[in-house]
Amino acid sequence: MSYQALYRKYRPSTLSDVIGQDIVIKILKNAIQNNKIGHAYIFSGPRGIGKTSIAKLLAKTVNCLDLKNGDACGKCENCLNIQNGFSPDIIEIDAASNNGVDEIREIKNKINLVPNQLQYKVYIIDEVHMLSIGAFNALLKTLEEPPEHVIFILATTDLQKVPTTIISRCQCFEFNRISPDNIVKRLEHICKLEKIIVEKDVLDSIADLSDGGLRDAIGMLDKLNAYSNSNIKLEDFEKINGIVSNQEKLKFLDYIQNGDISSVINFIDKIYDDGKNLIIFVQNILELCKNKIIQYYIDNDCSYDINFLIQLSNILNEMLKNIKLVSNVKTVLIINFLSFMHNYHFVNNINDVNENKLTEKNESNSSKTEKIISREIISNVKETEIMDENVNFQIVNNCFARADKKEKLYFESNWNQLNDYALDSEYGAAACYISDGKVRAVGTGEIILSFDYASMVNRGFSLRKKIEKLLEKIYNKHYDVALLTDDEWNKQKEKFIFNKNNNIPYQYIPINDNVDKIKNAKKIDDNSITSQAINLFGEDIISIN
């Protein structure tokens, strides 16, 4: 006898055998026992979670001649014919390959014919969302008034593509992803019956990777079993699925936190050369960060800085949205990781420098510690902040005044040229930085970029001139660059819409014409600085240099 794949061999034989879909099964069994069987059902949910299997079980159960507590007996003539695929009254249609009007019209022409053997003629249409508009219209007419001996079961992984007119005529069941615990239990049961020796970590890893799909999980187990001759180890799982070990992932996390750029690049190069799946690698690092964050809050024990973990998790989440759409995943990974490290360590270094400038120990024998506030330092910081803020929002004003959709399309169409400068010694930092930003608006000589965090915007102020030079190299023209947080952008956009609706125009003002106003805004009253310092640190420990 030829070999039978494990996922086929261990398909559930009754509704009660199904795992992970308890609510759906309870409703269906109650309907069968109380003779309240619907004429049409829609089963929706991710792939590999049992939609088609339950459709076949439902077809068998409603036609069973000897029901046992709402389950098919599996022994009567009808059950045996259905199980062996011999019944002409169970019609399975793959809508992905039979999606035309003619196929549905053929159903309509034959639907009034009574079943040959069974009580109910059951039509199972898989991936129903793939039907054409004409086919849906033809199916709609069939669903409106079907004969009593016909049941339709429509299965789909994309319910939103099914017309609401179809959905409204069916009983809809949303199938859930199967929990990792249930998947592990099922895999353990199969391993016991098949006499497969497997490490517990392997089953846990399969359950995580399968993303709630039991069919995929059993398929992975089958492949591993063939590879390892019924003695499966964690290394086998990692090798076959292109997965980096936990020990290596922790090393990589250390490299990022320590700012070890060369090790990060070498690490990604190595796993790429080894044929590892880079998308799964990013997912695994995100999962590792999640576990470490939970460990920090639950156990109050974590070897990583919590802010580092949270910021990295946000970046990884954004990466996962984008890397699936690009061809050169490795390059995008390197750029994003280096950009994160650059921003994260720059902010930390600036904080350290400011702290050292604002606080120091008194070297005398006195036990009292004196925090020395330098008027010059505070003034310089304030001047920079005011200068950045004023220039920033003047560029925003000018960008709105000269906004141009064609200019924005041209700008975005050449945005990918940033990748060419990612590792450039002069412009690499600027390229990595703005690749994390979102292009919000483009004028004839201005652009607005937004970022997730204020710390990233602050980092950009020190790079603004370099960014403008880089854009000039790419676009052969000068752009003034405004940097905003996403929240600030939303406020500016709302203001723009309000002004537009109320016919309040934006007036372009050359930045140089406003220099005097900015310089005046930089002047800070000495008494104000002293008052702020005293309020912050206390009058008894302040001296002014």
N, C-alpha and C positions, 0 to 999 in steps of 0.2 A: 504494500500500500504506500502511495506517495506521501511525503511529509506534509502535514497540515500546520500552517502558521499558528502560533499560540493565541493570537488575538481572535482567530476564527474558532479554534478548538475550545476556547474558554468563554465564548459568548454566552450570556445568560439564556437558559432554556425556558424560564418562566418569568412573569413579571416580578415575583417575589425575589428572584435571584439578582435583580438589578440593584446596583449600589449607587448611592450618591444622589438619587432623584426621588426621595421618599414621598414628597408631596404629590408629584406627578403620578407616581404609581398608586398612591392611595386613592386619588380621584378616579383614575381609570378603573381600578378594581371595584370601587363602589358603584360606578356607573354600570359596569358589566353585571354585577350581582343584583342590582336593582332594576335591570333592564331599561337603563336610560342612556343608551349608546347614541352618541351624536352622529350626524351624517358627514361631518367634515372637521378635521383637526389640523392645526398648525403646530409643529414642533420646531422651536427656534433655539439657537444657542451655538457656542463654539464647536468646532469640529472634534470628533473623537470622544464625545461624552455620552453617546448612546441613543441619539435621536432615531437613526435608522433601525437599530436593534430593537428598540421599544416599539417602533412602528410594525415590525415583523411579528413581534410577540403579541401586540394588540390584534393583528390580523389573525393569528393563530388562536388566540384566546376567545375571540367573539365567535369563532367557528368550531370550537371544541365541543365534542359530543358528551363529555363527562367532566365538567368543571369541578375543581377541588379548591374551595374557598377563594374563588375569583382567579384561580390559576388554571392554565391548560394542563390536561393530564399528560400529554406527550405520548400517549399510547393508542389513542383511538385512530381510526382510519384517516379522519381529517387532519389531525395533528401530524401524523406520519407523512402524509402527502405534502403538507406545507413545509415541514422540516426538510424533506428531501428535494424540495423544489419541483414537485410533480403536479402541483395544482394550477390549472389554467385560470382559476378565479382570483389569484393573487397577482396583480400586475404591477411590476416595478418599472418606473420610468426615470431615466436620468435627464433632468431638464437642461443640464449643461450641454448635452449633445443632441437632445431632441426638444428644441425650444421653439419650434415653429407652430404656425396655426394649424397645419395639416395634422400634426400628431394629436393635438387636442381635439380637433374635429373628428378624428377617428375614434377617440374615446366617446365623444358625444353620440356618434352613430351606433356604437355597440353597447351603450350604457343601459339601454332598456332591455337587453337580452338577459334573461334570468341566469343565475350561476349554474355551471355544469354540475358541480359536486357539492358546493358549500352553501351555507345559509346566506352569507354575505359575499359579494364581490368587492374586493378591497383594492383601491388604486393608491399606490405609494409613489409620490412624485418627489424625488430627491433634488436638492438645490433648486427649489421652485422659483427663487428670485431671478434665475437665469432665463426664464421664459420671456419671449418678446411681448410687446404691448398687444399685438393682435392675438397672441396665444392667451394672454391674461383675459382679454375680452371674451374669447371663446370659452375659457374655463369659467368665467363669471356666470355666463348663462347656464352652464352645466350645474354649477353649485346652487343656483337659485332654487331649483325644484328637482332634486335628484330622486330616483326611484328608492323605495324603502330598502331594497336589497343591496344598495351601494354605499360604501364608506370611502371617503377621501382622506388620506393622511399626507399632508404637505410638510416637507422638512426643509429647513433653510438655515444657513449660517449668517444671513444678512436680512433680517426681518424688515428693515427700513426700506428695502427695495421692492417689497411686496405691496401692491396697491391696497389702500385702506378698504376699498370695496370688496376685495377678496378676504382680507382679515376679518371684516365685520360679519362674514357669513360662516366663520369657522370658530371652533373653540381653540383658544390659543394657550399653549403651554411653553413657558420660558424655562429652558433647561439650564441648570447651574454647572459651573466647573466642579469637578469632583475634588474633594479636599485631599491634601497630601496624605493624611492619616488613612483615609479609605483606600487610596491607591496603594499605599504600602501594605495594608492588610491583604488586598487582593493579590499583589505580587508575591507576598509570603505564602499565600494559599497555593498559587501556581507553582512556586518553587518546591513546595513540599510534595505536590503530586508528581512533578517532573523530576524529583530528586536532584535539584540544582542547589549546589552549595554557593551561597552568596553572602558577602559582608553586609551588615545592616546599613552602613554608610552609603553603600551603592544604591539600595532601595530608596533611601531618603533623597539621594541625588537625582535618581530617575524621576521621583515624584515632583521634585522642584522643577526639573527641566521640562517635564511634560506639560506644565502649565494647566493642570486640571483635566487633561485629556487621557482617559484610561487606555484607549486604543494605542495612542502613541507610546504610553508607558510600557504596555505589554510588548509592543514592537521593539522597543529598546532592549528589554529583557531578552527577547528572542535573539536579537543580533549579538548581544553580549554572550549569551549561552553558546552560540555557534563559534564565537571567537575564542572563548576560554575553556571549552570542553567541560562545561557544567561546574566550574570552580571559579567564580567571578570575584575579582578583587577591585578595589577602588581605582588602582592604576589602570586597569583595563577600561573602566568607564571613562576616565579622563582622557585616555589615549584615543579611544574610538570617537568620542564626541568633541574632541578638540578643546578640552577644558583645562584651564590652569589650576594647579593644585592650591589648596588653602594656604599652605606654607608660602608658596610663591606670591599669592595675592597679598598676604600680609607684608611681605618684603616690598612689593610695589607700593603699598599704602605708606610704608615708612619712607620710601624714596620721595614720594610726593610731599609728605609732611616736612621732611628735612630739606626740601628744595634741591635734591640731587638730580639735576637736569640730565646729565650724561647717562646716569643709571636708568632713568625713565625712558630715554630714547633707545638705549641698548635693550632694555627689557621688551619694549613693544616690537622692536626689530626682530628679536629672538623668537617671540611667540608667533609672530607673523611668518617667519621662515620655517618654524616647526609645524605650520599648517593649522594653528589654533584658530577657533572661531572668534573673531574680534568683537562681534556684537554680543555674543554670549559672555565674553570676558568683561565687557562694560556692565552687563546685567549682573554678573557675579560681584563686581566691585561695588555696585550700588547696593546689592543685597548685604554685602559685608559691612558697608557703612551703616545700613539700617540696623543690623544686629549690634554693632558697636554703640550706636545711639541708644538703643533699648537697654543695653548693658549699663550705659552711663546713668540712665534715669531710674532703672529698676534696681540694679545692684550697687549703684554708686561706685562703680569700679571700671575704669576704662583707661587704656594707655594712650589714647589719642585726645587731642584738644577737641572739645565738643563743637566749637565754632568751625573748626576745620572740617569736621565730619558733615555738619549741616550744609556748609557752603559747597563742599565737594559733591554731596548728594544732589543738590539743586543743579549743578553743572552736568552731572552724569545723566540726570533725568532729561535735560535739554539735549544732550548729545544723542540719547537713544531716539529722540524724535527726528533727528536730522541724519544720522549716519546710515540709516536704512535707505536713504534716497540718493546716496552718493556712490560713485564707483570706486574711488580710492579711499577706503575706510581708514587705512593705516595713517595716511597723511593727515586726515581730519582729526584722528585721535591724538596724534603728536601735537598738532597745533592747539587743540583744546586743553590738553593737560598742561602744556607749557604756559599757555595763557593764564590758566588758573593759578599755577605756581607763581608766575610773575606777579599777578595781582595780589594773591594772598600774602606772599612774603614781603611785598613792597609795603602793604598796609601795616603789617606787623612791625617792620623795621621803622616806619615813620612813627608809629606809636611809641616804640622804644626810645627813639631819638628825642621826641617831644617830652617824654617822661624824664629823660636824663637832663634835658635843658631846664625843665621846670622844677626839679627836685634834686637836692643833693644833701649829703650829711655834713654837719659842722665838724671840722677836723679838730676842734678844740677839745679839752677834757670835759667840757660841759656835757651833761647827759641829754640836754635839750636838743632836739633836731629842728633845724630851721629850713623851711622851704623858701628859696630865693626866687622871686619873680622878676624877670627882666622886662622892663618896659619895651626895650628894643625888640625882643623876641615876640612879645604879644603883638606889638604894632605891625611887625613884618607879617605875622600870620594873618592878622585881621586885614591888612592891606591886600594880601594875596587873595583871601577869600572874597573880599568885596570886588576886587578887580575881575576875578573869574566870574562871579555872579553877574556883574553888570555887563561884561562882554558877552557872556553866555546868552543872556536874555535879549540883548540887542541883536545878536545873530538870529535868535528865534523870531524876533519881530521882523527882521529883514527877510528871513526865509518865508514867512507867511505873506509878506508884501510882494515877494517875487516868486511865489510857488508856481511850479511848472510840471504838469503831469508827464509830458514828453521827456523833460530833463530827468525826472525820477525813473522812468522806464530805462533810459539810456544808462543812468547811474547803476541801477540794479543789474542790468544785463552784463556789466563788466565787473561786478562785485567779486566774482570768483577769482579774479586776478590777484587778490590778496594772498592766495595760497602760494604764489610765486615768490613772495617776500617773507614767508613765515620763518625761514631760517637765515634770512639776510642779517649780516652783522650790524648794519646801520638801521634798518627799518623793521627788523624782526619783531621787536617789542610792540611797535605801533600796529603792525599787521595782526599779530595775535590778539592785541587788545580790541581793535575795532571789529574783528571777526566775531566777537561775542556780542556785539551790539545789534540793534535793529534799526534799519533805515526808515525813519518816520516821515520825513518831508525833505524835498529838494527844491531849492530856488535856483535862479540863474547863476548864483555865486555862493550859495550857502547850503548846508545840509544839517539836519537834526538827527542825532543818534540817541537811542535810549538804552538803558541797562537795568538789570534787575536790582542792583544795590547801590546805595549812596557811596559806599567805599570804592566801587568800580568807577563811578563818575569822578570822584576826587582824584583817583589815580590818573584818569584821563586828562585832567587839567595840566599835569606836568608833562604830558605827552602831546598836547594839542599842536604845537608847532611842527613836531615830527609827523603827526598824523596828516596835517595839511600839506606838508611836503610830499608825503607818500601818495596822497590822493592826486596831487599835481603831476607826479610821475605817471600814474595810471591813466588819468583823464585828460592830461595836457591842458589843464586850466586850474586856476586857484579856487578853492572852496573854503569859506569860513565855516568852522565846525562848532556846533552847539552840542553839549553833552548833558543829557537829562536822565533822571531815573524814570522808570515806567510810570510811576505815580505822577511825577511832575509833567510828563508828556500828556497824560490823560487830562490833567487840569488845563494845560495850554491848548489842547485840542478843543475842549469844551468852551474855553474862552473864545477861540477862533470861530467856532460855530455860532456862538451867541453874537459876536460882533458881525459876522456875515449876515445872519438873519435880521439884524437890526441896522444893516447898511452902515456899519462903522468900519471904515477902511483902515488898513495898515499902511503906514507911510515909511518908505525906505529911508534910513538915516545912515550915511557912511560912518563907520566906527570911529574914524579919526576925528570927526566933528564933535564927538561926545567925550573926548579925552579929559577935558577940563572938569566936566561933571563927575567923571569917575575919580579923578584925583581928589576932588573936594570930598567925595564920599569916603575916601580912604582915611581922611583925617579923623583921628580918634581922640577924644578928650582925655587928658591925663587923669583927671579925677575919676572919670568913668572907669578907666582901666584899673586904677587902684581900688575902687569900690568893688569891682567884680572879683578881684583877687582876694580882698579881705573877706567877702561873702563866701568865697569858695574854701579858703584855707584857715581863716581866723586871724584876727588882728594881732594876736600875740606872737605869731610865727611868720609875719610878713616883713620883709625889708625890701626897699626899692633901690635898684642899682641904676 
